[in-house]
Amino acid sequence: MNLIELKKRLQMLEEQHVITPKARHIALLSFEKLLHVLNVEDIYQAEMLFTHLPMALTRIEKGEKVESPVEEVLNEVRNSEHFSEAEKQVACIEKEWESSLPCEEKNFLYMHYTNVINLNIRGGE
């Protein structure tokens, strides 16, 4: 997925009132930051993460709750060599959001980020 593809996807989601303008903006900034960190122009297998992120932010704006991933999955995520980078990415999202995200949403984002970072560092194997 590249920036142009993401912009189209987010525009469609916003036009259909699935995500808010603020969530769209933060998702775009987050994608650009990850492009820079990975030093790529396309992020392999990023669709799920960058669909989940603006939808999660929209849920938070609406006061909706979500359950955290199962503990076994979270343990695997926390043990990933890329977990610290995932934490940095989520911290940047919180900074832009100007508020802490619920723990459950952060856990899903950690899971998605560690997976995407791992896939892209390995070269899409």
C-alpha positions as CSV (number, residue, x, y, z in Angstrom):
1,M,0.0,0.0,0.0
2,N,1.3,3.4,-0.9
3,L,0.2,6.9,0.3
4,I,-2.0,7.5,-2.8
5,E,-3.9,4.2,-2.2
6,L,-4.3,5.0,1.5
7,K,-5.6,8.5,0.8
8,K,-8.3,7.0,-1.6
9,R,-9.2,4.3,1.0
10,L,-9.5,6.9,3.8
11,Q,-11.5,9.3,1.7
12,M,-14.0,6.7,0.9
13,L,-14.4,5.7,4.5
14,E,-14.8,9.3,5.5
15,E,-17.3,10.0,2.8
16,Q,-19.3,7.0,4.0
17,H,-19.2,8.3,7.6
18,V,-17.3,5.2,8.8
19,I,-14.4,7.4,10.1
20,T,-14.1,11.0,11.2
21,P,-11.9,13.7,9.7
22,K,-9.7,13.7,12.7
23,A,-9.2,9.9,12.5
24,R,-8.4,10.2,8.8
25,H,-5.8,12.9,9.4
26,I,-4.0,10.9,12.1
27,A,-4.1,7.7,10.1
28,L,-2.4,9.6,7.2
29,L,0.3,11.1,9.5
30,S,0.9,7.7,11.1
31,F,1.3,6.1,7.7
32,E,3.8,8.7,6.6
33,K,5.7,8.2,9.8
34,L,5.9,4.5,9.3
35,L,7.0,5.0,5.6
36,H,9.9,7.1,7.0
37,V,10.8,4.6,9.7
38,L,10.8,1.7,7.3
39,N,12.5,3.8,4.6
40,V,10.1,2.5,1.9
41,E,7.5,4.0,-0.6
42,D,5.1,1.1,-0.2
43,I,4.2,-0.7,3.0
44,Y,3.5,-4.4,2.4
45,Q,0.4,-5.8,4.1
46,A,-0.6,-2.4,5.7
47,E,-4.2,-2.4,4.7
48,M,-5.5,-4.0,7.9
49,L,-3.5,-1.7,10.2
50,F,-4.5,1.5,8.4
51,T,-8.1,0.5,8.2
52,H,-8.2,-0.5,11.9
53,L,-6.4,2.7,13.1
54,P,-8.9,5.3,11.9
55,M,-11.8,3.1,12.8
56,A,-10.4,2.6,16.3
57,L,-10.0,6.4,16.7
58,T,-13.5,6.9,15.5
59,R,-14.8,4.3,18.0
60,I,-13.0,6.2,20.7
61,E,-14.5,9.5,19.7
62,K,-17.9,7.9,19.9
63,G,-17.2,6.4,23.3
64,E,-17.4,2.8,22.0
65,K,-15.4,0.0,23.6
66,V,-13.6,-3.0,22.2
67,E,-12.2,-6.0,23.9
68,S,-8.4,-6.6,23.9
69,P,-6.8,-9.4,21.9
70,V,-6.4,-12.7,23.8
71,E,-3.4,-12.8,26.2
72,E,-1.5,-15.5,24.3
73,V,-1.4,-13.2,21.2
74,L,-0.4,-10.2,23.3
75,N,2.5,-12.2,24.9
76,E,3.7,-13.0,21.4
77,V,3.4,-9.4,20.4
78,R,5.3,-8.2,23.5
79,N,8.1,-10.7,22.8
80,S,8.5,-9.4,19.2
81,E,11.8,-7.7,18.4
82,H,9.7,-5.0,16.8
83,F,7.5,-4.3,19.8
84,S,9.5,-1.3,21.0
85,E,9.0,0.3,17.5
86,A,5.3,-0.5,17.7
87,E,5.1,1.3,21.1
88,K,6.9,4.4,19.6
89,Q,4.4,4.4,16.7
90,V,1.4,4.2,19.1
91,A,2.9,6.9,21.3
92,C,3.0,9.2,18.3
93,I,-0.6,8.4,17.6
94,E,-1.5,9.4,21.1
95,K,0.5,12.6,20.8
96,E,-1.4,13.6,17.7
97,W,-4.7,12.4,19.3
98,E,-3.8,14.6,22.3
99,S,-5.0,11.9,24.7
100,S,-4.2,8.4,25.8
101,L,-5.8,5.6,23.9
102,P,-7.7,2.9,25.8
103,C,-5.4,-0.1,26.6
104,E,-7.5,-2.5,24.5
105,E,-7.1,-0.3,21.4
106,K,-3.4,0.1,22.0
107,N,-3.0,-3.7,22.3
108,F,-4.7,-4.1,18.9
109,L,-2.5,-1.4,17.4
110,Y,0.7,-3.0,18.9
111,M,-0.4,-6.3,17.3
112,H,-0.9,-4.8,13.9
113,Y,2.2,-2.6,14.0
114,T,4.5,-5.5,15.1
115,N,3.2,-7.6,12.3
116,V,3.5,-4.9,9.6
117,I,7.0,-3.9,10.7
118,N,8.1,-7.5,10.8
119,L,6.7,-8.2,7.3
120,N,8.4,-5.2,5.8
121,I,11.8,-5.6,7.5
122,R,11.9,-9.2,6.2
123,G,11.2,-7.8,2.7
124,G,7.7,-9.2,2.3
125,E,8.7,-12.8,2.6
